[in-house]
Amino acid sequence: MIVCFGSINLDLIFPLPQLPVAGQTVLGPHMHIEPGGKGANQAVAAARDGAQVVFAGAVGRDALAEDALVLLRRTGVDVSRVIQADTATGCAAICVDQAGRNLIAVASGANLAARQAQIDDALLGPGTTVLLQRETDPAEIEALIRRARARGARIVLNLAPPGPLAPDALKALDVLVVNEHEAAWLAGHLGVSDGAGGLHAALGVDVVVTLGEAGLEAATRTGRLHLPAHGVTAVDTTGAGDCFTGVLTAALDRGMALQPALRRANVAAALCCTRKGTQGSMPTAAETAAALPA
């Protein structure tokens, strides 16, 4: 079972001819609305890959809340530990250009009211994988990592967006997932060499760095690994990193070794890039299995 503690947003997605720069207005033909938030995205990706997922987070008491939760519920994620807070539901504005690149601004809102105490100790045993990101209160993330480690759960953290967490919490992880920009930020913050190898040496945990079109690199207790990207024609890269992390976590949770789990997540993330949107673009387990190289 996966216990995901993370963010829930409603995404406003703007397809544009090009991404705006500071001071520039770019007109697009339309906008569409879809559930999002890194935590919710990763939970949906894991559930679509076959995992049993319990979600803990927060939404507001507003008109956005039900729409933000709809795909979590539809995918079978247990949302009984999602609370309502007296602030607005989290919301993101996502601009996507014709090459599938994106630019994102997020209003955290109710996500900052989520508390790790929403997860009872009975959910944090050795049969559980705890999945976290960094769109909720960092102190709550750190506290949950310490609780989960003390009770023997597996812990996967996607340090996105990048920002500080206590060194003891980072060293208590099983798997750290970052993209190349997050990896560079964390390496600078820790004063170590960039890349998966430098972070693994500093923290002593398995580190996966996603590299976009260049694939991924990993540095683990059993060695180093590089996987090329699974070749597709991208139409929207929004949510691909969340898809990767969710599917990787689902594969690890059902007992798959890290290397084949990385291969599966790599393919799932590529499939995500062939579809527009965020949560709605996450592939099913059958779709990912069919696309895996023989």
SULHU-V848573 format. One record per residue. N is the residue number from 0. SS is DSSP state (~ for helix, > for strand, _ for the rest). OMEGA is omega in degrees with one decimal (* if undefined). BURIAL is + if it has 9 or more other ideal C-beta (glycine too) atoms within 8 Angstrom, else -. Layout:
N,SS,OMEGA,BURIAL + N,SS,OMEGA,BURIAL
//
This chain:
0,_,177.2,+ + 1,>,170.5,+ + 2,>,-178.3,+ + 3,>,174.8,+ + 4,>,-174.8,+ + 5,_,-170.6,+ + 6,_,174.6,+ + 7,_,179.8,+ + 8,>,163.0,+ + 9,>,-175.7,+ + 10,>,171.0,+ + 11,>,-169.7,+ + 12,>,-175.9,+ + 13,>,171.2,+ + 14,>,-175.4,+ + 15,_,176.0,+ + 16,_,172.7,- + 17,_,179.9,- + 18,_,179.9,+ + 19,_,170.6,+ + 20,_,-176.3,- + 21,_,177.9,- + 22,_,-175.7,- + 23,_,171.1,- + 24,_,177.9,- + 25,_,-179.2,+ + 26,_,175.0,- + 27,_,-174.4,+ + 28,_,-175.3,- + 29,_,176.0,- + 30,_,171.9,- + 31,>,-173.1,- + 32,>,-177.5,- + 33,>,174.7,+ + 34,>,-179.8,+ + 35,>,-171.9,+ + 36,_,-175.2,+ + 37,~,179.6,+ + 38,~,-179.3,+ + 39,~,177.9,+ + 40,~,-177.0,+ + 41,~,177.1,+ + 42,~,178.3,+ + 43,~,178.7,+ + 44,~,179.8,+ + 45,~,-179.2,+ + 46,~,178.0,+ + 47,~,176.3,+ + 48,_,172.2,+ + 49,_,-177.0,- + 50,_,167.2,+ + 51,_,-172.1,- + 52,>,170.3,+ + 53,>,-176.0,+ + 54,>,173.3,+ + 55,>,-179.7,+ + 56,>,-176.6,+ + 57,>,170.9,+ + 58,>,178.2,+ + 59,>,174.2,+ + 60,_,-173.4,- + 61,_,-175.9,- + 62,_,-179.0,- + 63,_,-168.2,+ + 64,~,-176.2,+ + 65,~,178.8,- + 66,~,179.5,+ + 67,~,-176.6,+ + 68,~,-166.2,+ + 69,~,-177.5,+ + 70,~,172.1,+ + 71,~,-179.6,+ + 72,~,-176.6,+ + 73,~,-178.6,- + 74,_,177.9,+ + 75,_,176.5,- + 76,_,177.7,+ + 77,>,-177.8,+ + 78,>,-178.1,+ + 79,>,179.0,- + 80,>,171.7,+ + 81,>,-179.1,+ + 82,>,172.6,+ + 83,>,-179.3,+ + 84,>,-179.4,+ + 85,_,175.3,- + 86,_,-173.5,- + 87,_,171.3,+ + 88,_,177.7,+ + 89,>,-176.0,+ + 90,>,179.0,+ + 91,>,171.2,+ + 92,>,-173.3,+ + 93,>,174.2,+ + 94,>,-178.6,+ + 95,>,-179.8,+ + 96,_,-173.9,+ + 97,_,175.7,- + 98,_,179.6,- + 99,_,178.1,+ + 100,_,-176.1,- + 101,>,175.4,+ + 102,>,-168.5,- + 103,>,170.2,+ + 104,>,-174.4,- + 105,>,168.0,+ + 106,>,-171.4,- + 107,_,176.7,+ + 108,~,-174.9,+ + 109,~,180.0,+ + 110,~,-179.6,+ + 111,~,177.5,+ + 112,~,179.3,+ + 113,_,-177.1,+ + 114,_,-178.1,- + 115,~,176.8,+ + 116,~,173.9,- + 117,~,-179.9,+ + 118,_,-178.3,+ + 119,_,-175.4,- + 120,~,-177.2,- + 121,~,-179.8,- + 122,~,-169.2,+ + 123,_,-179.7,+ + 124,_,-177.2,+ + 125,_,178.9,- + 126,_,-175.8,- + 127,_,168.1,+ + 128,>,179.1,+ + 129,>,-177.4,+ + 130,>,-176.3,+ + 131,>,171.5,+ + 132,_,179.7,+ + 133,_,176.1,+ + 134,_,173.4,+ + 135,_,-176.7,+ + 136,_,-178.1,- + 137,~,179.6,+ + 138,~,178.0,- + 139,~,176.7,+ + 140,~,-180.0,+ + 141,~,-179.5,+ + 142,~,179.9,+ + 143,~,176.4,+ + 144,~,-178.3,+ + 145,~,178.2,+ + 146,~,-178.1,+ + 147,~,178.6,+ + 148,~,-179.3,+ + 149,~,-177.2,- + 150,_,171.7,+ + 151,_,177.9,- + 152,_,169.1,+ + 153,>,-176.3,+ + 154,>,176.0,+ + 155,>,177.7,+ + 156,>,168.6,+ + 157,>,-175.7,+ + 158,_,-177.1,+ + 159,_,-7.8,+ + 160,_,-174.5,- + 161,_,178.2,+ + 162,_,-172.7,- + 163,_,165.3,- + 164,_,-177.4,+ + 165,_,-179.0,- + 166,~,-179.3,- + 167,~,177.2,- + 168,~,178.1,+ + 169,~,-178.6,+ + 170,~,178.5,+ + 171,_,-179.0,+ + 172,_,165.8,+ + 173,_,-178.8,- + 174,>,173.0,+ + 175,>,178.6,+ + 176,>,178.2,+ + 177,>,168.6,+ + 178,>,-173.0,+ + 179,~,178.9,+ + 180,~,177.0,- + 181,~,177.8,+ + 182,~,179.4,+ + 183,~,178.3,+ + 184,~,-175.9,+ + 185,~,177.8,+ + 186,~,177.3,+ + 187,~,179.4,- + 188,~,-178.8,- + 189,~,-177.7,+ + 190,_,-179.8,- + 191,_,179.6,+ + 192,_,-175.9,- + 193,_,174.3,- + 194,~,-176.1,+ + 195,~,-177.4,+ + 196,~,179.9,+ + 197,~,179.6,+ + 198,~,178.1,+ + 199,~,179.8,+ + 200,~,-177.6,+ + 201,~,-171.7,- + 202,~,-178.6,+ + 203,_,179.0,- + 204,_,175.5,+ + 205,>,-176.5,+ + 206,>,176.4,+ + 207,>,177.3,+ + 208,>,175.9,+ + 209,>,-171.0,+ + 210,_,179.3,+ + 211,~,-178.2,- + 212,~,178.8,- + 213,~,176.1,- + 214,_,-178.8,+ + 215,>,170.4,+ + 216,>,179.0,+ + 217,>,173.0,+ + 218,>,-172.1,+ + 219,>,178.1,+ + 220,_,-178.7,- + 221,_,176.7,- + 222,>,-177.3,- + 223,>,-178.6,+ + 224,>,169.8,+ + 225,>,175.7,- + 226,>,174.4,+ + 227,_,176.4,- + 228,_,173.2,+ + 229,_,-170.4,+ + 230,_,174.8,- + 231,_,170.4,- + 232,_,-175.0,- + 233,_,172.8,+ + 234,_,179.3,- + 235,_,-178.9,+ + 236,_,179.5,+ + 237,_,177.2,+ + 238,_,-176.9,+ + 239,~,178.1,+ + 240,~,176.8,+ + 241,~,176.5,+ + 242,~,179.7,+ + 243,~,-175.8,+ + 244,~,179.8,+ + 245,~,-179.0,+ + 246,~,175.3,+ + 247,~,-179.0,+ + 248,~,178.5,+ + 249,~,-179.5,+ + 250,~,178.1,+ + 251,~,-177.2,+ + 252,~,178.9,+ + 253,_,170.2,- + 254,_,179.2,- + 255,_,175.8,+ + 256,_,-172.1,- + 257,~,-175.2,+ + 258,~,176.3,- + 259,~,176.5,+ + 260,~,176.6,+ + 261,~,178.7,+ + 262,~,179.9,+ + 263,~,179.7,+ + 264,~,179.0,+ + 265,~,179.5,+ + 266,~,179.9,+ + 267,~,179.4,+ + 268,~,177.4,+ + 269,~,177.2,+ + 270,~,178.2,+ + 271,~,-178.0,+ + 272,~,-179.2,+ + 273,_,-175.8,+ + 274,_,178.2,+ + 275,_,175.1,- + 276,_,-176.4,+ + 277,_,-177.8,+ + 278,~,-178.7,+ + 279,~,-178.1,- + 280,~,-177.5,+ + 281,_,-178.0,+ + 282,_,172.7,+ + 283,_,178.1,- + 284,~,-179.1,+ + 285,~,178.5,- + 286,~,178.7,+ + 287,~,-179.5,+ + 288,~,-179.3,- + 289,~,-177.1,- + 290,~,-179.7,+ + 291,_,176.3,+ + 292,_,-179.6,- + 293,_,*,-
//
